[in-house]
Structures are given as C-alpha cells and as structure tokens.
Amino acid sequence: MKVFLKSLGCPKNQVDSERILWALKRNNATLTGDQRKADTLIINTCGFTEDAKQESIDAILALAEIKKSRPEVKLCVAGCLSERYRDDLMSQIPEIDHIYGVDELDAIIKELAGGQVSAPPDPDDPRRILGSPSHFAYLKISEGCSNNCSFCVIPLIRGPYKSRAPEQIIREARQLASGGVKELVVVAQDTTLYGADIRLDNGLGALLDQLSDIEEIEWIRVMYMYPPLVTDRLLERFSRLEKVVPYFDIPFQHASDRILSAMNRQETERSIRNLVEKIRQSVPGASIRTSFIVGFKGETDKDFETLLKMVEDIRFDHLGAFIYSPEEESAAYRLSASRTPVSKARERFDRLMTAQREISKRLLNEKKGSIMDVIVDGIDEEEALLTGRTKHQAPEIDGTVILDSLTAAIGSIIPVKIVGATDYDLIGRTPDI
C-alpha cells in the first residue's frame, strides 16, 4: 500500500495526520508525497468555517479526479468535515471509498490494511511522522472544547474538553525531543483550560514546568489561550521559565461589548485592554497575537469602529481576521439579528487588515539594530535565502526573518542582527563582531 495524505486546517489536524501516517507505516504502508504515485489517497479535512469547508471539498474533488482515471485507487476522507457531513459527502461524491470521523484511527488502519493489522493503533504511542520541519513540532494537549462560543461548532464536532494525561504528553514531548525537535508548539482548542476536567491544579502552568525540564527542548510556545484563563499564576510561568517564549496567542474575537455578549464570550473591551496591559507589565518583551471576527450578526458601524480603535490603541504584534461564517448548527445561526451584508463585512475586513499592516510595519521597524535569537527554518525558494523566526513569531502564521548573506544549519538557533523590515517580515544579518 502506497499512501498519500493531505492535511487541511489547524495544527491540531496536522497532529492527527502525523499519527495516522505513523500507524499506517507500522502496518507496512509506504508513504509518498506524490498523489499520482499513490494507491491510497487520504484527506484530513477541516469544517470550521465556510471557507475551510469549501477548501476541503475542493481538495476532495481534486483527488476524486485521480480516482476517475485510476478506479483502483482508494479515496479516504477523514476529519471535521466528514464528522459533520458524512452522509452528504458519500452521496454527492461517489468516488469516496471510506469516510471517517474525528476519532476513528482504529477504523482507518483496519480498513486500509485489509483487516490484516499487524500493529493495532496504540493511543499511548507518542510516535508520529512529522509534517513540519524536524526541528519543531505541535504538541496537542487536549481534545474537544467546552467554551460554547455562539459562532463555533467545534464542541458539536469534537465533543467537550478532554485533557490528555500529563504523563502521555511528557512522553510524547520526550519522544519528539529525541528526534531532534527543539521547539514545541503547544496546541488545543483552549490551552488555558488544560487539566480542569481531570482536576489538575494550574494544569497548563504545571505542564510548562515539566516540559521545561526536557533538556533538548529550547523553546516552548503556547497557542490558543482563552482570555479569562490567562491568570497571574500562568503569567508567572511565562516570566520565570526561560524556555517558555514570551508569545501570547489569545483570540479576542471582538471589542464591542454588545457583540462579545452575542458571541457568548466572557470578556469585555475593558477586560481585554486590562489583560493586554497586565501581560506587557508582567512579561517583558511580550508579543501578542490575536484574531477577530468581522461582520458578525448585528454588527453595526459603531461596533466595528470600537474594534478598529482598540486595535490601533493596543498595537497587537500579530493579528488575523475572519469574516463571520454562519454555521447552521451554531447558536449564532439562530440569533434574530440580521447578518451583515458580505460586501460590508469585506470592507470592514480590508480596513482592519490595512490598519494592522501599518501597525506591523512600525513595530518591526522599531526592532532595527537589535540582536535577536532566530531559529533557522529553511530556504525561501523565491529569494534563495535562509529564513527563520524569532521567539515572537509562530510557525506558519506569522512573518519570518529573512537571513541576508547568512549561512547556518536548518534547525539551529543563532544570534541575528535586525537590519531591515517589510510589512510583516524582518531582515537579519550576522551581528557585527
């Protein structure tokens, strides 16, 4: 069996895909990155927003075209989209041979191995085949979500929050470290809730203590924090633990109190501003990434201006934005407020991202002349130059450091002098001696 797997959506999906690949390889599958050479095509889908659903459907249809010309190929669909729309997908795309939900690793291996499973999947086996460069890896610490934001269907798809046992997580982190991983990127639907369901005290903080004890790991990055749970005890870990990078990924979603309430969020504009101020006072040099939804049901011009002003006042280091996607099973879908016209939502999105581009440019230019540690990620094919990231840049979503006239091993962490900046990237060279 020669397998090609495509993973879409968030890093949490990527971790699931890496486990699937390892389990298939243990059962004598050959892995290939060329879909034309595979006899088994697997796509791990995302179904979080309308855009994500369309991307997944387009990817399925592209692989279905391969099957039309080679009927012997097996086409398998897994993940969030198939969890939500299993029957629809099977009826509308007849080329699909097998379809799996979000928690059916056993079924994937059993069916694809023709029932002859020599090595059944072990949920405690930490091994994965990384889809990322070998020097960093995502570390998923939980499944599901219990926050019940009105715009989101993740709790319906993946169920309530379920923390992984800390010993399982540490075992996986040590396995990754032994394979050369230097940067762990901790992910979950909500990392700050970790351990609450299994009665751990200060679960994420205690986990960061243990991860910091792994000698080979040099950077630990935490993603997807829920604002009300970014506590003083957690901030203490960020200020004290040298390996925990001063990077805060906190999706605030909006700034208008009225819209935040409709989203079933606990924060307010004032609490957001207070939290940002507390982070910057508690953790010197902290970088903050956030994301916002524009065009939510009932969003007025005044609501949007409140959001825009907060962004301009706070000057987030990194910011992503999404146009509201009405999900038919969400609580927001049933709200009586009318949906913002798509053209108006697009206009607001463009204004927000234009403002953020100017903020990013100014913040990055302020770093000129400084010397920063950079982890070398690889080569930019267009520029034929090495690229890397500082502690303030997460992989795959933030900008990079373009390493001009500089040579270094991929995966190494080196001091770099910042000599320039673009809208979202830094330019660095070897420090003066």
C-alpha positions in Angstrom: 0.0 0.0 0.0 1.4 3.4 -1.1 -0.2 6.2 0.8 -0.6 9.9 0.1 -2.1 12.1 2.9 -3.2 15.7 2.7 -4.0 17.6 5.9 -6.0 20.7 5.9 -6.9 23.2 8.6 -5.3 23.8 12.0 -2.2 22.4 13.6 -4.4 20.0 15.7 -5.4 18.4 12.4 -1.8 18.1 11.4 -1.0 16.2 14.6 -3.8 13.8 13.9 -2.5 13.3 10.4 1.0 12.6 11.7 -0.4 9.9 14.0 -2.3 8.3 11.1 0.9 8.2 9.0 2.9 6.6 11.8 0.2 3.9 12.4 0.0 3.2 8.6 3.8 2.9 8.4 3.8 0.4 11.3 1.4 -1.7 9.2 3.8 -1.8 6.2 2.5 1.1 4.2 4.8 3.1 2.0 4.4 6.9 2.3 4.6 9.2 -0.7 4.3 12.9 -1.2 3.2 12.4 -4.9 -0.5 11.8 -5.2 0.0 10.4 -8.7 2.1 7.5 -7.4 -0.2 6.5 -4.5 -2.8 3.7 -4.5 -4.4 5.2 -1.3 -5.4 8.8 -1.1 -6.3 10.3 2.3 -7.5 13.8 3.1 -7.9 15.0 6.6 -10.5 17.8 6.4 -11.5 20.9 8.2 -15.1 22.1 8.7 -14.7 25.1 11.0 -15.8 27.9 8.6 -17.4 28.2 5.2 -14.0 28.9 3.6 -12.5 25.9 5.3 -15.4 23.6 4.2 -15.0 24.8 0.6 -11.2 24.2 0.7 -11.8 20.7 1.9 -14.5 20.0 -0.7 -12.2 21.3 -3.5 -9.4 19.1 -2.2 -11.6 16.0 -2.2 -12.9 16.7 -5.7 -9.3 17.1 -6.9 -8.4 13.7 -5.5 -11.6 12.3 -6.9 -10.4 13.2 -10.4 -7.4 11.0 -9.9 -9.7 8.1 -9.0 -11.8 8.6 -12.1 -8.8 7.9 -14.2 -7.5 5.2 -11.9 -10.5 3.4 -10.4 -8.3 1.0 -8.4 -7.2 3.9 -6.1 -8.8 4.2 -2.7 -10.1 7.6 -1.8 -10.5 8.1 2.0 -11.9 11.2 3.7 -11.4 11.9 7.4 -11.7 14.8 9.9 -14.2 17.5 10.9 -16.0 17.8 7.5 -16.7 14.1 7.4 -17.8 14.1 11.0 -20.4 16.8 10.2 -21.5 15.8 6.7 -20.7 12.1 6.4 -23.9 11.1 4.5 -23.9 14.2 2.3 -20.3 13.6 1.2 -20.8 9.9 0.5 -24.0 10.6 -1.6 -22.6 13.6 -3.5 -19.0 12.4 -4.2 -19.4 8.7 -5.1 -15.7 8.4 -5.7 -15.2 8.3 -1.9 -14.4 4.7 -0.7 -14.1 5.3 3.0 -15.1 8.1 5.3 -14.1 8.6 8.9 -15.0 11.0 11.8 -12.5 12.8 14.0 -11.8 9.8 16.3 -11.6 6.7 14.1 -7.9 5.9 13.8 -8.6 2.2 14.5 -11.1 2.1 11.6 -8.7 3.8 9.2 -5.9 1.4 9.9 -8.1 -1.7 9.9 -9.8 -0.9 6.6 -6.8 0.2 4.8 -4.8 -2.8 5.9 -7.5 -5.1 4.6 -8.2 -6.3 8.1 -4.7 -7.7 8.5 -3.5 -5.3 11.2 -0.1 -6.4 12.4 0.3 -3.4 14.8 -3.0 -2.1 16.2 -3.0 1.7 16.9 -1.9 2.4 20.5 -3.3 5.6 21.9 -0.4 5.8 24.3 2.2 5.5 21.4 3.7 9.0 21.1 5.3 8.5 17.8 4.4 10.5 14.7 5.7 11.2 11.3 6.2 15.0 11.3 4.7 17.1 8.6 6.7 20.0 9.8 10.4 20.5 9.6 12.2 18.2 12.1 13.2 21.0 14.5 9.7 22.0 15.6 6.5 20.1 16.3 3.0 20.7 17.5 2.1 19.1 20.8 -1.7 18.6 21.3 -2.7 18.6 24.9 -6.4 18.0 24.7 -9.4 17.2 22.5 -12.7 19.0 22.1 -13.9 22.3 23.6 -16.3 23.4 26.3 -16.4 27.1 25.8 -19.6 27.2 23.6 -18.9 30.4 21.7 -22.1 31.1 19.8 -20.4 31.2 16.4 -18.5 27.9 16.8 -19.5 24.3 16.1 -16.3 22.7 17.4 -17.9 21.4 20.6 -20.6 19.7 18.4 -18.0 18.1 16.2 -15.3 17.2 18.7 -17.2 17.0 21.9 -16.5 18.6 25.3 -13.0 19.4 26.5 -10.9 16.3 27.3 -7.4 16.8 28.7 -4.7 14.3 27.8 -2.9 12.8 30.8 0.2 14.8 31.6 2.4 11.7 31.6 1.2 10.9 28.0 2.1 14.5 26.9 5.5 14.4 28.5 6.2 11.0 27.0 5.4 12.4 23.6 7.4 15.6 24.1 10.4 13.5 25.1 10.0 11.3 22.0 9.9 14.4 19.8 12.9 15.9 21.6 14.9 12.7 21.0 14.1 13.0 17.3 15.7 16.5 17.1 12.8 18.8 17.9 13.9 22.0 19.6 10.7 24.0 19.6 7.4 22.6 21.0 4.2 24.5 19.9 1.5 23.6 22.5 -1.9 23.5 20.9 -5.5 22.7 21.9 -8.9 24.3 21.2 -8.2 26.1 24.5 -4.7 25.5 26.1 -5.5 27.5 29.2 -8.3 25.1 30.3 -5.9 22.2 30.3 -6.3 19.9 33.3 -9.6 21.4 34.7 -11.6 18.3 33.7 -9.2 15.9 35.4 -8.8 18.1 38.5 -5.3 19.3 38.0 -4.4 22.5 39.8 -3.0 25.1 37.5 -2.8 22.4 34.8 -1.1 24.4 32.0 1.4 26.0 34.3 2.4 22.7 35.9 2.7 21.2 32.4 5.0 24.0 31.3 7.2 23.3 34.3 7.6 19.6 33.2 8.2 20.5 29.6 10.9 22.9 30.6 12.8 20.1 32.2 13.3 18.3 28.9 16.9 19.1 28.2 16.8 19.0 24.3 13.9 21.4 24.1 14.9 25.1 23.8 11.7 26.9 23.0 8.1 26.2 24.2 5.4 28.2 22.5 1.7 28.2 23.8 -1.1 28.8 21.3 -4.9 29.4 21.6 -5.3 30.9 25.1 -8.8 31.8 26.4 -8.6 35.4 27.8 -10.3 34.9 31.2 -8.0 32.0 32.0 -4.7 33.9 31.4 -4.2 34.2 35.1 -1.4 35.7 37.3 -0.2 32.1 38.1 0.1 31.4 34.4 1.9 34.7 33.7 4.4 33.9 36.4 5.4 30.8 34.4 6.0 32.9 31.3 8.2 35.4 33.2 10.1 32.7 35.1 10.6 29.8 32.7 13.3 30.7 30.2 12.3 28.1 27.7 8.7 29.4 27.5 8.8 32.1 24.8 7.1 35.5 25.6 4.5 34.9 23.0 0.7 35.1 23.7 -1.8 33.8 21.2 -5.2 35.0 22.5 -8.1 35.2 20.1 -10.2 38.1 21.5 -12.8 37.8 18.6 -14.2 41.4 19.0 -14.1 44.6 21.1 -17.7 45.7 21.2 -19.3 44.5 24.5 -22.6 44.0 22.7 -21.1 41.7 20.1 -18.9 39.9 22.6 -22.1 39.1 24.6 -23.8 37.9 21.4 -20.8 35.7 20.8 -21.2 34.2 24.3 -17.7 35.4 25.2 -16.8 36.3 28.8 -14.6 39.2 28.1 -15.4 42.9 27.6 -13.5 45.7 25.9 -12.2 46.9 29.3 -11.1 43.4 30.4 -9.2 42.9 27.1 -7.4 46.2 27.5 -6.6 45.3 31.1 -5.3 41.9 30.2 -3.0 43.2 27.5 -1.6 45.8 29.9 -1.1 43.1 32.6 0.8 40.9 30.1 3.1 43.6 29.0 3.8 44.6 32.6 4.4 41.0 33.8 6.4 39.6 30.9 9.0 42.0 29.5 9.2 41.9 25.7 5.9 40.0 25.3 4.4 39.7 21.8 0.7 39.3 21.4 -1.2 37.6 18.6 -4.9 37.8 18.3 -7.8 37.2 15.9 -11.1 38.9 15.3 -14.3 38.2 13.5 -15.9 41.0 11.5 -19.4 41.0 10.1 -20.9 39.1 13.0 -24.7 39.1 13.1 -26.0 42.6 14.1 -22.5 44.2 13.9 -23.1 48.0 13.4 -20.7 50.6 12.1 -20.2 51.7 15.8 -19.3 48.2 16.8 -16.7 47.9 14.1 -15.3 51.3 14.9 -14.9 50.2 18.5 -12.9 47.2 17.3 -10.8 49.3 15.0 -9.9 51.8 17.6 -8.9 49.1 20.1 -6.6 47.6 17.5 -5.0 51.0 16.8 -4.6 51.7 20.5 -3.2 48.4 21.6 -1.0 47.7 18.5 -1.0 43.9 18.5 2.2 42.3 17.2 0.2 39.9 15.0 -3.4 39.9 14.1 -5.6 37.6 12.0 -9.2 38.4 11.0 -12.1 36.3 9.6 -15.4 37.3 8.0 -18.2 35.8 10.0 -19.3 32.4 8.7 -22.9 31.4 9.6 -22.7 27.7 10.7 -26.2 26.2 10.6 -25.8 24.2 13.9 -24.3 27.1 15.9 -26.2 29.2 18.5 -25.4 32.4 16.4 -27.2 30.9 13.4 -30.4 31.2 15.4 -29.9 34.8 16.5 -32.7 37.1 15.3 -30.2 39.9 14.4 -29.6 40.2 10.6 -26.4 39.1 9.0 -24.0 41.9 7.9 -24.0 42.1 4.1 -21.0 40.3 2.7 -19.8 43.4 0.9 -19.9 45.5 4.1 -18.1 42.7 6.0 -15.4 42.6 3.3 -15.0 46.3 3.5 -14.5 46.1 7.3 -12.1 43.2 6.9 -10.0 45.2 4.5 -10.0 48.3 6.7 -8.9 46.2 9.8 -6.1 44.4 7.9 -4.9 47.7 6.3 -4.6 49.2 9.8 -2.8 46.1 11.1 -0.3 46.2 8.2 0.7 49.7 9.1 1.0 48.7 12.8 3.1 45.7 12.0 5.4 47.7 9.8 6.0 50.3 12.5 6.6 47.6 15.2 9.0 45.7 13.1 11.0 48.8 12.1 11.4 49.5 15.8 13.5 46.3 16.0 16.2 47.6 13.6 19.6 47.4 15.2 18.6 44.8 17.8 20.2 41.4 18.1 17.7 38.5 18.4 17.9 34.7 18.6 16.5 33.1 15.4 15.6 29.5 14.7 16.5 28.7 11.1 13.5 27.1 9.3 14.7 26.6 5.7 15.2 28.3 2.4 12.9 30.8 0.7 12.7 29.4 -2.8 11.9 32.7 -4.5 14.7 34.7 -2.7 17.1 31.7 -2.4 17.8 32.9 1.2 17.6 31.2 4.5 14.6 32.2 6.6 13.9 31.8 10.3 11.8 33.0 13.2 12.4 34.9 16.4 10.7 33.9 19.7 8.0 36.4 18.7 7.0 34.6 15.5 5.0 31.4 15.4 5.5 28.9 12.6 3.2 29.1 9.5 1.1 32.0 10.7 3.4 34.9 11.5 6.1 36.6 9.4 9.7 35.4 9.2 13.2 36.7 9.4 14.9 36.8 6.0 18.5 35.9 6.7 20.5 38.0 4.2 24.0 36.7 3.2 24.0 34.3 6.2 24.6 30.6 6.3 23.5 28.3 9.1 22.2 24.8 9.7 18.5 24.3 9.5 17.1 23.9 13.0 20.0 25.8 14.6 19.2 28.8 16.9 21.6 31.7 16.1 22.0 35.4 17.1 21.0 37.7 14.2 21.2 41.5 13.9 18.0 43.0 12.5 18.9 45.4 9.7 15.5 46.0 8.0 11.8 45.1 7.8 9.0 44.8 5.4 5.3 44.9 6.3 5.4 41.5 8.1 8.9 40.2 7.9 12.3 41.1 9.4 15.6 41.2 7.6 18.7 40.0 9.5 22.4 39.5 9.1 25.3 38.2 11.1 26.0 40.5 14.1 28.9 42.8 13.9 32.0 41.5 15.7 
